[in-house]
């Protein structure tokens, strides 16, 4: 069983339904999941939002957050995940925003990706954000980031179950 198959099994065992809010990964997380038979019952939706306007309009990301922290920030990723979760009956949202490369932009190194995992639990929401950096071609960074967002989901879900935040 590969890593993505294990994530599908984890979602099934934990009775989680997933939505994604993807910018730089461009639907890569949903694509990876959809390759596993039976995963369709666990995927509620997937948002692909590149522009600042789409992030604001579809996921309710604050203009002030974008202006203050930049599109490639944990703060924006967090608001993306929360927006996807609010707009969906899903119980977990994973968000990505970042810079695939090949060039650095505005002091942000190529390969920088910000992630957020949000879990709806008993009327509360647990949110976790992290920034990572990946190396390689645009396609490789995109794939590695998509995989990372999914593979970290059980870790942060267990943290949420333990009452952790962050």
N, C-alpha and C positions, 0 to 999 in steps of 0.2 A: 504494500500500500504506500503510495507516494504522499508527499506532504499535503497536497491539495485534497487528496482523497481523505486523509486524516481530518482535515478541517471540515469537510462535508459531514463526516461521521460525528465529529464533535458537535457541530450545529444540530444534527439530528438527535443525538443523545441528550443534549442540553435543552432541546425544544426551542432553539433560537431561530428567528427569521431575520435575514440580513438585507440591509440596503447599503449601497455605497455612494459616496460623493467623491468622484474622481476628477482631478484636473490633469496633472502630468501623466498619470497612468492611463488616461483615456479609455476607461472601461476594461482595462486589463484584468482587474480582480474578478469582475463578473465573467469575463471570457474564460479565465482559468477555472473557475467554479463550474461553468456551464459544460466543460469538457468531461465532467464526472457524471455518469448516469444517475438519475434520481435527484440531482442537485436542484432542479427547478422548483421543487416544493419548498426549498429553504431560502430561495432568493426572492425577496419582495420587489425590489426595484434597484436600478442603478442610474445615478445622475452623472453625466459627463458635463462639467462646467469649466470652461477655460477662461472666459473673460471675467473681469471684475463685475461687469453688469449682470452676467448670468449667475454668478455667485450671490449677488445681492437679490436679484429677482426670484430665483428658484429656491435658494436656500436661506434667504434672509441674513446673509453675512452683512455686517455693518460696514458702511462706507468709512466710518471713523477707524474701525479695526484695520481695514485695508490700508488707509492712508498712514496710520500710525505704525503698523508693523510690517507692511509689504504683503504682497500676494503669497510669497514663499515664507510663511511663518506658522508656528504652532498655533497662534491665536486664530488665524484664518482657518486652518485645518479644523480646529475645535468648533468654530461656528458652523463650518460646513457639515460636520458630523451631527451636531445638534439640530441643524436645519433639516437634514435628511430624516433624522429620527422623528422630528415633530410632524413632518409632512407624510409620514408613513406609519402603517401598523407594525412595522418591523420592530424587533426588540434589540437589535444591535446595528450600529452604523460604523463603517470604516471610511475615513476620508484621507485623500492625498492631495498635496499641492507642492509643487517644486520646480526645479530647473534641471532639465535633462542634459543640457549642453548642446554643442560641445564647448561653448564659451561661457565664462563667468559673466554675470549681469548685475550691475549695481552693487558690486562687492560680495555677491552671493556666489560661492563656488559651484561650478557645474557639478551635477550629481547630487545636489542637496535636495532632500525630500522631507517634507513635514507630514506627519501622520497624526490622526486622531481616531480613537476608538470610543464610542459612546454606547452605553448599555441602559436600557429602560428596565428598571427593577423595582417592583412594588411601589409605583408612583414616584420614584426617585430616578435621577439620571446620574450615572457614574461616567466621568469623562477622563480620558488619559491622552496625553499628547507627547510626541517624541520627534526629534529631528535626527535624521541619519544622512550619511553620505555614501553614495555608491560610485563605482568607477567602471568605465568602459564606454562603448558606443551609446548613442541615444537609445537604441533598441534594447541593449543589455541593461542599462539603467532602468528603463521603463519596466522590463520584465522583473528585474530584481526587486524593484520597489513594489510592484503588484504582489509578488510572492511574499515579501516581508509583511505587507499589510495584512495578508490573510494568516500567515503562520504565527504572527504575534497575537492574534485574536484570543486563543485559549488562555494565554498568560494573563492578559488584561481582564478577561472575563473572571478568572479565578481571583484576581486582585479585587475586582468589584464585589464578588461574592463575600470576600473577607472584609468588606467595608472600606477598602482603600480608595483613594482618589488621586488624580494627578497625572 
